[in-house]
Amino acid sequence: MMAAKRLFLINGPNLNMLGKREPGTYGNASLADVVKLVKDTAWEYGYEVEEFQSNHEGDLVDQLHKADMQAAGVIMNPAAYTHTSIALRDAVSAISLPVVEVHISNIHAREPFRHQSMLAPVSQGQIVGFGIDGYRLAALAIIKKIESEGRHEK
């Protein structure tokens, strides 16, 4: 049974290196900063956040399945798996929750291989290019979607 007013925040490969990896592209904020930003934003609306990061595709799929049973929505940065993972695409498609895909950089303004998202067609929406503030925007958008559909009351 789904816990009321819970979001899952799922981050993919290399996001544990935020703040150290390519600061010119991803900024100086750490993953802990991202988590705090999302938790603080969600808390303002009475939501709790379960966070998860993995560099392993199957673990991310498992978290999406878990979210389907325990959350009202998912904020996800699939990172490099965005462009390659049919497994993540199928997992998003298989769950009944809204999923907002987030990217710190504008993937559409980067290398051509990053322009295609396998998840975008099955996600509620996609927020790109706003730095870590994109996560805050995703939290606000998904909460509004959940509240408008009464999903938090199930």
C-alpha positions in Angstrom: 0.0 0.0 0.0 1.2 3.5 -0.9 2.3 5.7 1.9 0.5 9.1 1.8 2.5 12.1 0.7 5.8 10.4 -0.2 8.0 11.1 -3.2 10.9 9.0 -4.4 14.0 10.9 -5.6 16.1 8.5 -7.8 19.5 9.5 -9.2 21.5 7.5 -11.6 25.1 6.8 -12.4 27.9 9.3 -11.4 25.5 11.6 -9.6 27.2 10.6 -6.4 30.2 12.6 -7.9 28.3 15.9 -8.1 30.4 18.8 -7.0 33.6 17.0 -8.1 32.7 15.9 -11.6 32.8 18.5 -14.4 31.8 21.5 -12.3 31.6 23.6 -15.5 28.7 21.4 -16.7 27.1 20.2 -13.4 28.0 23.0 -11.0 29.6 22.8 -7.5 26.6 21.5 -5.6 26.8 18.0 -4.2 24.2 15.2 -4.3 23.6 16.0 -0.6 22.7 19.6 -1.6 20.2 18.2 -4.2 18.6 15.9 -1.7 18.3 18.7 0.9 16.7 21.0 -1.8 14.1 18.4 -2.7 13.4 17.5 0.9 13.0 21.1 1.9 10.7 21.8 -1.1 8.6 18.7 -0.5 8.3 19.4 3.2 6.7 22.7 2.6 3.8 20.8 1.0 3.7 18.0 3.6 5.6 15.4 1.6 8.4 13.2 2.7 11.2 12.1 0.3 12.9 8.8 0.0 16.2 9.2 -1.7 18.2 6.7 -3.7 21.3 6.8 -6.0 22.9 4.0 -7.8 25.4 3.5 -10.6 23.7 0.2 -11.5 20.8 0.0 -13.9 18.9 -2.9 -12.2 19.0 -1.2 -8.9 17.3 1.8 -10.4 14.6 -0.4 -12.0 14.1 -2.0 -8.6 13.6 1.4 -7.0 11.0 2.4 -9.6 9.1 -0.8 -8.8 9.3 -0.1 -5.0 8.1 3.5 -5.6 5.0 2.1 -7.3 4.0 0.5 -4.0 5.2 3.2 -1.6 5.0 6.7 -3.2 2.8 9.1 -4.9 5.4 10.2 -7.5 9.0 10.0 -8.6 11.6 12.6 -9.4 14.3 10.9 -11.4 17.6 11.8 -13.0 18.6 8.7 -14.9 21.9 10.4 -15.9 23.7 8.5 -18.7 21.0 5.8 -18.7 18.6 8.4 -20.1 20.0 7.8 -23.6 20.4 4.0 -23.5 18.2 2.2 -21.0 15.2 0.4 -22.4 14.9 -1.3 -19.0 14.4 2.1 -17.2 12.0 3.2 -19.9 10.0 0.0 -19.5 10.0 0.3 -15.7 8.7 3.9 -15.9 6.0 2.7 -18.3 5.1 -0.2 -16.0 4.4 1.9 -12.9 1.2 3.9 -12.3 2.9 6.9 -10.8 3.8 10.2 -12.4 7.6 10.5 -13.1 9.4 13.7 -13.8 12.7 13.3 -15.5 15.4 15.9 -14.4 18.7 16.8 -15.8 21.1 19.4 -14.4 22.5 20.4 -17.8 20.5 21.0 -21.0 20.9 17.6 -22.6 19.4 19.0 -25.9 22.3 21.5 -26.1 25.0 19.0 -25.6 26.5 16.2 -27.7 24.1 14.7 -30.2 24.0 11.3 -28.5 22.5 13.1 -25.4 19.6 14.6 -27.3 17.5 11.4 -27.2 15.8 10.4 -23.9 14.4 6.9 -23.7 12.3 7.9 -20.7 10.8 11.2 -21.9 8.0 9.6 -23.9 6.8 7.7 -20.8 7.4 10.4 -18.2 5.0 13.0 -17.0 7.5 15.7 -18.1 11.2 16.6 -18.4 13.0 19.5 -16.8 16.5 20.3 -18.1 19.2 22.9 -18.0 18.3 24.8 -14.7 21.1 23.3 -12.6 20.1 21.7 -9.4 17.1 24.1 -9.2 15.5 21.8 -11.8 15.0 19.3 -9.0 13.0 21.9 -7.0 11.0 22.7 -10.1 10.4 18.9 -10.6 9.2 18.6 -6.9 6.8 21.5 -7.4 5.5 20.1 -10.6 5.0 16.6 -9.4 3.3 17.7 -6.2 0.9 19.9 -8.2 0.1 16.9 -10.4 -0.4 14.6 -7.5 -2.6 17.0 -5.6 -4.7 17.8 -8.7 -5.4 14.1 -9.2 -5.9 13.3 -5.5 -3.2 10.6 -5.7 -1.9 11.4 -2.2 -5.1 10.2 -0.6 -5.0 6.7 -2.0 
